[in-house]
Amino acid sequence: MSLTFSTNFRKNIISFAWAWLGLLIFIGIMSLFSIWSMNRAYNDGAKVAFNNNQLKTEVLSAEIHFKIQVQEWKNILLRGKNITDRAKYFSGLQEEEAYVTKHLEEAQKNCLALNLNKLCKAIETIRFEHQELGRVYKQNLKNGSLENYEGIHQIDQNVRGIDRTLESHIDTIYESIAHIEKNQLFITKQGLENRYHVLRRLIIIIMFFAISISAVSLYSILRSTKD
């Protein structure tokens, strides 16, 4: 009788140990999965936020250099009568034009990486508008005269307003990106919160089953000792 009791008791203890070992392994795996899942969601959100910020930075840089480009154009009209000054400011105009082109191209690459098709088309349109503006500037400078007020005034009249239209379009793009960035941050935050609540419920359920299995195993052991 004592031998039978000892054998049954040993089996129950071993079963209880294996049950707890299995539960600990399962809880450990689920905990690691929860950490991995939250970390992945966070990293994905951080990557999108970084790309959005890069896109916004490129558009802002394009806008800043475009304003400098317009100022260089005005410097040509104001001081272009002197050949040396004209060459200096025309060189500055071309340099700033190249910077704007570069930043718009980078903005379009970032936009394509984010799959913002509508915004990408708008940036592409701005690129063409900027190219056309540069062509109009140079064409009027080539065909006009900076030797007297009438010639300068005529050149200025020919291009009046085209820089404000383009600047307005860049402003609109920048505001759109800021709005998208804000929405994406909200989506990432909501996604993390939802994932947290799901994982928390899952862990609570697992713990409930773990306690239940432990209780059943412990009851079996106590029952075997009673018998």
C-alpha positions as CSV (number, residue, x, y, z in Angstrom):
1,M,0.0,0.0,0.0
2,S,2.8,2.3,0.9
3,L,4.7,1.4,-2.3
4,T,1.6,2.1,-4.4
5,F,1.1,5.4,-2.6
6,S,4.7,6.4,-3.2
7,T,4.5,5.5,-6.9
8,N,1.3,7.4,-7.4
9,F,2.5,10.4,-5.5
10,R,5.7,10.5,-7.5
11,K,3.8,10.3,-10.8
12,N,1.5,13.2,-9.7
13,I,4.5,15.3,-8.6
14,I,6.2,14.6,-12.0
15,S,3.0,15.4,-13.9
16,F,2.6,18.6,-11.9
17,A,6.3,19.6,-12.6
18,W,5.9,18.9,-16.3
19,A,2.6,20.8,-16.4
20,W,4.3,23.8,-14.7
21,L,7.3,23.5,-17.0
22,G,5.1,23.5,-20.1
23,L,3.1,26.4,-18.8
24,L,6.3,28.4,-18.0
25,I,7.6,27.7,-21.5
26,F,4.3,28.7,-23.1
27,I,4.0,31.9,-21.1
28,G,7.6,32.7,-21.9
29,I,7.0,32.2,-25.6
30,M,3.8,34.3,-25.5
31,S,5.6,37.1,-23.6
32,L,8.4,37.2,-26.1
33,F,5.9,37.2,-28.9
34,S,4.1,40.1,-27.2
35,I,7.3,42.1,-26.8
36,W,8.2,41.4,-30.5
37,S,4.8,42.3,-31.7
38,M,4.8,45.7,-29.8
39,N,8.4,46.4,-30.9
40,R,7.6,45.6,-34.5
41,A,4.5,47.9,-34.5
42,Y,6.6,50.7,-32.9
43,N,9.4,50.3,-35.4
44,D,7.0,50.3,-38.3
45,G,5.4,53.5,-37.0
46,A,8.8,55.1,-36.3
47,K,9.9,54.2,-39.9
48,V,6.8,55.8,-41.4
49,A,7.2,58.9,-39.1
50,F,10.8,59.2,-40.2
51,N,10.0,59.0,-43.9
52,N,7.2,61.5,-43.4
53,N,9.6,63.9,-41.7
54,Q,12.1,63.4,-44.4
55,L,9.5,64.2,-47.0
56,K,8.4,67.3,-45.1
57,T,12.0,68.4,-44.7
58,E,12.7,68.1,-48.4
59,V,9.7,70.2,-49.3
60,L,10.5,72.8,-46.8
61,S,14.1,73.0,-48.1
62,A,12.8,73.4,-51.6
63,E,10.5,76.2,-50.5
64,I,13.4,78.0,-48.7
65,H,15.7,77.7,-51.7
66,F,12.9,78.8,-54.0
67,K,12.5,82.0,-52.0
68,I,16.2,82.6,-52.3
69,Q,16.0,81.9,-56.0
70,V,13.3,84.6,-56.4
71,Q,15.4,87.0,-54.4
72,E,18.3,86.4,-56.7
73,W,16.0,87.1,-59.7
74,K,15.0,90.4,-58.1
75,N,18.7,91.2,-57.5
76,I,19.3,90.7,-61.2
77,L,16.6,93.1,-62.1
78,L,17.7,95.7,-59.5
79,R,21.5,95.4,-60.1
80,G,21.8,93.7,-63.4
81,K,22.9,96.8,-65.3
82,N,26.4,96.2,-64.0
83,I,27.7,93.2,-65.9
84,T,29.8,91.8,-63.0
85,D,26.8,92.0,-60.6
86,R,24.5,90.5,-63.3
87,A,26.9,87.5,-63.6
88,K,27.1,87.1,-59.8
89,Y,23.4,87.1,-59.2
90,F,22.6,85.0,-62.3
91,S,25.1,82.4,-60.9
92,G,23.2,82.6,-57.6
93,L,19.9,82.2,-59.4
94,Q,21.1,79.0,-61.2
95,E,22.6,77.6,-58.0
96,E,19.4,78.1,-56.0
97,E,17.4,76.7,-59.0
98,A,19.5,73.5,-58.8
99,Y,18.9,73.2,-55.1
100,V,15.2,73.5,-55.5
101,T,15.2,70.8,-58.3
102,K,17.3,68.5,-56.1
103,H,15.0,68.8,-53.1
104,L,11.9,68.3,-55.2
105,E,13.4,65.2,-56.7
106,E,14.2,63.8,-53.3
107,A,10.8,64.7,-52.1
108,Q,9.2,62.7,-54.9
109,K,11.4,59.7,-54.1
110,N,10.3,59.8,-50.5
111,C,6.7,60.3,-51.5
112,L,6.9,57.2,-53.8
113,A,8.4,55.2,-50.9
114,L,5.3,56.1,-48.8
115,N,2.9,55.2,-51.6
116,L,1.2,58.6,-51.5
117,N,0.2,58.6,-55.1
118,K,-1.9,61.7,-55.1
119,L,0.8,63.7,-53.3
120,C,3.5,62.4,-55.7
121,K,1.5,63.7,-58.7
122,A,1.2,67.1,-57.0
123,I,5.0,67.2,-56.4
124,E,5.7,66.1,-60.0
125,T,3.4,69.0,-61.2
126,I,5.4,71.4,-59.0
127,R,8.6,70.2,-60.5
128,F,7.4,70.9,-64.0
129,E,6.1,74.3,-62.9
130,H,9.5,75.1,-61.4
131,Q,11.2,74.1,-64.6
132,E,8.9,76.3,-66.6
133,L,9.4,79.2,-64.3
134,G,13.2,78.9,-64.8
135,R,12.7,78.8,-68.5
136,V,10.5,81.9,-68.4
137,Y,13.0,83.8,-66.3
138,K,15.9,83.1,-68.6
139,Q,13.9,83.7,-71.8
140,N,12.7,87.1,-70.6
141,L,16.2,88.0,-69.4
142,K,17.6,87.0,-72.8
143,N,15.0,88.9,-74.8
144,G,14.7,91.9,-72.5
145,S,17.1,94.7,-71.5
146,L,18.5,95.8,-68.1
147,E,19.9,99.0,-69.5
148,N,17.0,101.2,-68.5
149,Y,14.0,101.3,-66.2
150,E,11.5,100.6,-69.1
151,G,13.3,97.4,-70.0
152,I,13.5,96.2,-66.4
153,H,9.9,97.1,-65.8
154,Q,8.8,95.1,-68.9
155,I,10.7,92.0,-67.8
156,D,9.2,92.3,-64.4
157,Q,5.7,92.6,-65.8
158,N,6.2,89.5,-68.0
159,V,7.0,87.3,-65.0
160,R,4.8,89.0,-62.4
161,G,2.9,86.5,-60.2
162,I,4.4,83.3,-61.5
163,D,6.7,82.9,-58.4
164,R,3.8,83.5,-56.0
165,T,1.7,80.8,-57.7
166,L,4.4,78.2,-57.4
167,E,5.2,79.2,-53.8
168,S,1.5,78.8,-53.0
169,H,1.5,75.3,-54.4
170,I,4.6,74.3,-52.4
171,D,2.9,75.7,-49.3
172,T,-0.1,73.6,-50.0
173,I,2.0,70.5,-50.4
174,Y,3.8,71.2,-47.1
175,E,0.5,71.5,-45.3
176,S,-0.8,68.3,-46.8
177,I,2.3,66.4,-45.7
178,A,2.0,67.9,-42.1
179,H,-1.6,66.7,-42.1
180,I,-0.7,63.2,-43.3
181,E,2.1,63.1,-40.7
182,K,-0.4,64.0,-37.9
183,N,-2.9,61.3,-39.1
184,Q,-0.1,58.7,-39.3
185,L,1.0,59.4,-35.8
186,F,-2.5,59.0,-34.6
187,I,-2.9,55.7,-36.5
188,T,0.4,54.4,-35.0
189,K,-0.7,55.4,-31.5
190,Q,-4.1,53.7,-31.9
191,G,-2.5,50.6,-33.4
192,L,-0.1,50.3,-30.5
193,E,-2.9,50.8,-28.0
194,N,-5.2,48.2,-29.7
195,R,-2.3,45.7,-29.9
196,Y,-1.6,46.3,-26.2
197,H,-5.2,45.6,-25.2
198,V,-5.4,42.4,-27.3
199,L,-2.1,41.1,-26.0
200,R,-3.1,41.9,-22.4
201,R,-6.4,40.0,-22.8
202,L,-4.5,37.1,-24.3
203,I,-2.0,37.0,-21.4
204,I,-4.8,37.2,-18.9
205,I,-6.5,34.2,-20.5
206,I,-3.3,32.3,-20.6
207,M,-2.7,33.0,-16.9
208,F,-6.3,31.9,-16.1
209,F,-5.7,28.6,-17.8
210,A,-2.3,28.2,-16.1
211,I,-3.9,28.7,-12.7
212,S,-6.7,26.3,-13.6
213,I,-4.3,23.6,-14.7
214,S,-2.2,24.1,-11.7
215,A,-5.2,23.9,-9.4
216,V,-6.3,20.6,-11.1
217,S,-2.8,19.2,-10.8
218,L,-2.5,20.2,-7.2
219,Y,-6.0,18.7,-6.4
220,S,-4.9,15.4,-8.0
221,I,-1.8,15.3,-5.8
222,L,-3.8,16.1,-2.6
223,R,-6.4,13.5,-3.5
224,S,-3.7,10.9,-4.0
225,T,-2.3,11.6,-0.6
226,K,-5.8,11.3,0.9
227,D,-6.4,8.0,-0.8
